[in-house]
Amino acid sequence: MDIFKWIKDIEQVYDDLINNAKDVNLNDIEQFREEQRKEFENFLTKKNELVNNALIKLSKDVDSEIKIFTNDMDKAIKKIEKGFQKNIQNLQKLIITEAGLDF
């Protein structure tokens, strides 16, 4: 009977349409996914560059501050040493006097 053949043809057309729609939608989804992945990678790359630049700047700032601190500490130590050298004789006399060894 021709009606069964037509129904079979209609079923085949329906199956073909569904399969084609699946393929088209799958391709669209894969393309969208790939675009999103690339955008996310670009976003991450930019953020990594930003963080790296910030870390480099911070490192340079810390190095600069460490040098300033070291110089200040060296100056302070030299002042203390000079003061100690100036007063060492007075300290020796004071120790001798306090110990009762001043004959």
Residue pairs with C-beta under 8 A, 6 or more apart in sequence:
96 102
